[in-house]
Amino acid sequence: MTTTIALAGKGGVGKTTIAAMIIKYLMQTRPGPILAIDADPSSNLNMVLGLELTWTIGDIREDLLAQVKSTLTAGGAAMGTLPGGVTKREYLDYQVRSSLSEGECFDLIAMGRSEGAGCYCAVNHNLRQVIDAISKHYRYMVIDNEAGMEHLSRRTTRDVQHLLVVTDPTLRGVTAAARIADFRHHLDIHIENTGLILNRLPGGNMPAALETAVDALDIPLLGVVPADEQLAAFELSGRPLLALGDDSPVYQAMADVLVEIL
């Protein structure tokens, strides 16, 4: 069975950093392969994982639609095969598997750019089936979502065991986290557990007003991740965050969270 951990939160709160720490923890403590899915259109999870990224799901989707249009122009059938007798499902399966960036104990799929003009329903349906079929071969799946969780709302993944809503240590951030957490009730998928990660807290002390706002949420606070100069230096230099030492306070904070929820 695949255990799915999804992250959500407004832009700039450090979701991708938290995703990297989760993958680092799983690599070091949990047997089995990991599939990382970068569902943010900005597609930078590969950078913190130290991988090259050349081909995204968005690229594959647009390329398929271009081929379909070309087939229609030539008098072909919209639901038929592509040139060479390849079905759309076969094409997507091959291209998605080819798009995997391979790391040590984990692979990465990047969803890439959002949809342009045109009808994507049939393509997205096939993509969901392909990605779901691939993910069954992994013990863990870690999904770095955009704020609106479009990747989840379009049901391009299966059910989620743990949804981690990430916020920065501001009242505005916690308010946004509350809205994002509420959005989970409107997704047509099952989410077993939802919790809050308070990221980049300076000094380790939570102001009273912030603590009151966090306590008012309908999801529990799972952990507090401190602000850390070493992590900031890694991000400024572009070094992969997987190279952070195990003594990093950021890594230790997330390891404590994962020990509890897993």
N, C-alpha and C positions, 0 to 999 in steps of 0.2 A: 504494500500500500504506500502511496506517495503522500507525504506530509507537506502541505502547502502553507508557507508563511508569506503573507502579503503586507506590504508597507504602503501607507497613504499619508498625506499631509500636504499643506500648501507649499508652494515653491520656496526653496531656500532654507528649509528647516533642517536639512541634513539627512533626508531619507536614504540617499545613495550611500552615504557614509555608514549609516546603520545597517544597510543591506550588506555592505562589504564585511562588517564585523560579524554579522550572522553567518555569512559564508565561511569566514575564517574559523569561527567556532565549530561549525559543522565539519569542516575539513579535518580539524584536529581532534575532535572528540566523538564523532558519529560515523560509523562505517556506512558505506554506500555512496553512489554517485549523486551529484547535486546539479540541478538545472536552474540557472539564473535567468530570469526574464526581465529585460529592461523595457517596461511598458510606458516609459516617459518619452515623448517625442524628441526631447533634447538628446537622448541616447548618449549618456556619458558614464554609465555603469562600467563599461569596458575599461575606461581609463583607470578607475580605482582598483580594478581587478588585474590590470596589467596586460590586457588583451587588445589585439588589433580588431577593428570592426570595418568590414568592407561591404556587407550586404545585409539589409534589414527586411523585416516582413513587409514594411511599407513599399520598399523597392520591388519585392516579389509581387505584391498585389497590383501595383501599377503596371508592371511588365505584363502580367497575365491579362489585365483589362485591355492593354494595347494590342495584344495578340488576338483577343476575342473580337475587338473592333476590326482588326485587319481581316479576320476570317469572315465576319459579316459583310464587309465591303466586297470581299471576293465571292460572295454568294453562299457562304457556309451557314451552318445552324448555330444559334447562340448557345445551345446546350450540348453541342456535339463535341468532337475532338479537335485538338489543335493540329497545326501542320505536323506531319510525320506520324499521325495516328495516336498521339498521346492524349489521354483524357486530362481534364483540368485537375482532378484529384491526384493523378499520378504526377503531373507537373508540379503541383504545390508540394506534394510529399518530397519529391526529389530536391526542389529548391530550398525548402525549409531545412531539411537535413544538411544540405550543402552550406547553408548560412550559419550553422553552428560554429561559434568560436570556442576552441578547446583549451581549457586550462588544466591545472593539476587537480584532479578529483572533481572538476566541475566543468560544465559547458554553459555557454551564454547564447541566448536568442534576444535580439533587439527588435522591438516592434516598429521603431522608426516613425516616420512622418504620419500625420493624420490623413484622413481620407480627403480627396479632392472632389471635383464634380463627377457625377455618375452614380450608377446603382452598384452598391457593394454587398448587397444582402447575400447573394449566392456565394460570392468569393469568401466573405467572412464566415459563412456556415462551413465551407470546406476547410478554411484555415483553422477554425475551432476544432474540427475533427482531427486534422493533422497534428496540431500541437498537443491535443489531449492524448492522441495515440503515442506520440513521442514521450510525453511526460510520464507515462506509465512505467517507463524503463528506469526512472530515477527514484531514489529513496526520498529525496527532499527537493522541493521546488520553492525558490525565493523570488518573489515578484516585487519589483520596484515600480510602483504606480505613480501616475500623475495625480494632482489634487482631486480631480473629479472621479477618479477610479473608472475611467471610460473602458479600460481594458477588461475590468471585471463586469461592468454593467452591460457590455456587449456580449458577455458570456463566452469569451474566447478562452476561458479556463474552467476547470471543474471546481468543486466545492473547496472552501478555504478552511483550514483548521485554526489558523491564528492570523488575525488582522491586527497589525500594530500601527496605531495612529501616532505619528511623530509630530511634535510641536517644539518651537523654540520657547525660551523662558519669558514670554510676554503675554499680557492679557489678550492682545489681538490674536496672537498665535493660538492660545487656548480656545478662544471663541471660534476660530476657524476649525480647530480640531473637533469641537463639539458638533459643528455643522457636518463635517466629513463623517464623523462617527454616526450621526443620525442618518446619513445617506445610505448606510449599509442596510437599513430596513427596507429600502426601496429597490435593492438589487435582486434579481431573479436567480440567486444562487444561495446556497446555505453557508453561513459563516458560523463556526462553532464557538470561537472565543475572540473577543475584541478587548484590547487594552491600550493604554497611553504610554508613550515614551517621551519624557521631558528631556530634550537634548540641549547641550551647550550651556548648562547652568554654571555661571561663574561663581567661584568661591564655595560652592557646595551648599549654600544656605538659600532656601526658597523664601522670598518675601511673603508676608502674611496675605496680601491681596491676591497674589498668584496661587498660594496654597488654597485659599477659599474658592477660587475659580476652578481649580483642578478637582477639589472635593465635590463640587456641584455637578460634575460630568456624570453621565450614566454609564461610563466605562471606568474600570479600575486603573490606577496608576501602577504600571508594572515595574518601572525603573526610572532613575534619573542618571543621565549621562553628563559628566562634567565637561566644561570647556577645557581644552588641553592645548598647550603651546606646541607640543611635538606633533600632534595631529595637524595643527594649522601649518606647520612647516612642511609636512608631507604634501598637503594640498597645494601650497604655494609652489612647490618644486615639481609637482606632477608625479611624485613617486607613488607606486601602487600601495594602497592602504593595507593590503594583505601582508606587507613587509613590516608593519608595526609590531613591536615586541609584545609578547604575552603579558608583560608588566604594564602595558599602556592602560591608564585609568579608563579610557574610552572602551577598550576591548574588555577589561575586567567588568565594567558596569553591564555591558551587554551579555557577557558570559553568565553573570548572576541571573539576569532575566531569563536566559534560555535554559539554564538549569531548572528553573521553576516551571516554565511552561511546557518543556518537553519531557 
